[in-house]
Amino acid sequence: MFDLRIPSGWFFAIVGAILAGLGIFNPGLRAPLTDFNVNLYTGAALLVFGGVLLGLARRRP
């Protein structure tokens, strides 16, 4: 059976990398009502989540 954690983990990791890259290289591009870089923090969280999914898929029995 195919493990859905692998493509989901890659999806979240890629989207997280794109958002984190936007947050790092274009910090002026942010939500209008916030004072902090939403793209950077959300991208970092998605990268961590994607890494957790890929780690769990690798550790499967």
C-alpha beads as a LAMMPS data file, in Angstrom:
LAMMPS data file: protein, C-alpha beads

61 atoms
60 bonds

1 atom types
1 bond types

-500.0 500.0 xlo xhi
-500.0 500.0 ylo yhi
-500.0 500.0 zlo zhi

Masses

1 110.0

Atoms # bond

1 1 1 0.000 0.000 0.000
2 1 1 1.206 3.518 -0.802
3 1 1 2.137 5.704 2.164
4 1 1 0.539 9.159 1.876
5 1 1 3.041 10.717 4.254
6 1 1 5.715 10.774 1.553
7 1 1 3.987 12.978 -1.059
8 1 1 2.330 15.053 1.675
9 1 1 5.672 15.590 3.369
10 1 1 7.298 16.660 0.114
11 1 1 4.383 18.968 -0.679
12 1 1 4.559 20.739 2.682
13 1 1 8.359 20.914 2.532
14 1 1 8.356 22.463 -0.953
15 1 1 5.611 24.989 -0.133
16 1 1 7.409 25.797 3.131
17 1 1 10.684 26.354 1.297
18 1 1 8.995 28.696 -1.173
19 1 1 7.331 30.710 1.593
20 1 1 10.484 30.833 3.703
21 1 1 12.456 31.955 0.655
22 1 1 9.954 34.728 0.010
23 1 1 10.171 35.738 3.666
24 1 1 13.961 35.871 3.595
25 1 1 14.563 37.478 0.199
26 1 1 11.522 39.764 0.074
27 1 1 10.701 40.797 3.650
28 1 1 8.629 43.766 2.499
29 1 1 6.044 41.411 1.017
30 1 1 3.835 40.733 4.016
31 1 1 0.256 40.951 5.191
32 1 1 -0.842 44.585 5.428
33 1 1 -2.066 44.526 9.037
34 1 1 0.906 42.746 10.617
35 1 1 4.296 43.914 11.768
36 1 1 6.060 40.571 11.435
37 1 1 7.025 38.420 8.479
38 1 1 4.165 35.923 8.116
39 1 1 5.721 34.197 5.096
40 1 1 8.929 33.398 6.956
41 1 1 7.263 31.968 10.060
42 1 1 4.619 30.029 8.152
43 1 1 7.237 28.682 5.756
44 1 1 9.409 27.538 8.644
45 1 1 6.452 25.807 10.284
46 1 1 5.534 24.050 7.022
47 1 1 9.148 22.954 6.531
48 1 1 9.196 21.440 10.007
49 1 1 5.840 19.726 9.458
50 1 1 6.967 18.314 6.108
51 1 1 10.173 17.070 7.705
52 1 1 8.197 15.361 10.469
53 1 1 5.968 13.629 7.909
54 1 1 8.972 12.471 5.885
55 1 1 10.718 11.293 9.039
56 1 1 7.669 9.315 10.125
57 1 1 7.356 7.777 6.661
58 1 1 10.995 6.716 6.765
59 1 1 10.569 5.168 10.213
60 1 1 7.553 3.020 9.242
61 1 1 7.577 -0.637 10.297

Bonds

1 1 1 2
2 1 2 3
3 1 3 4
4 1 4 5
5 1 5 6
6 1 6 7
7 1 7 8
8 1 8 9
9 1 9 10
10 1 10 11
11 1 11 12
12 1 12 13
13 1 13 14
14 1 14 15
15 1 15 16
16 1 16 17
17 1 17 18
18 1 18 19
19 1 19 20
20 1 20 21
21 1 21 22
22 1 22 23
23 1 23 24
24 1 24 25
25 1 25 26
26 1 26 27
27 1 27 28
28 1 28 29
29 1 29 30
30 1 30 31
31 1 31 32
32 1 32 33
33 1 33 34
34 1 34 35
35 1 35 36
36 1 36 37
37 1 37 38
38 1 38 39
39 1 39 40
40 1 40 41
41 1 41 42
42 1 42 43
43 1 43 44
44 1 44 45
45 1 45 46
46 1 46 47
47 1 47 48
48 1 48 49
49 1 49 50
50 1 50 51
51 1 51 52
52 1 52 53
53 1 53 54
54 1 54 55
55 1 55 56
56 1 56 57
57 1 57 58
58 1 58 59
59 1 59 60
60 1 60 61
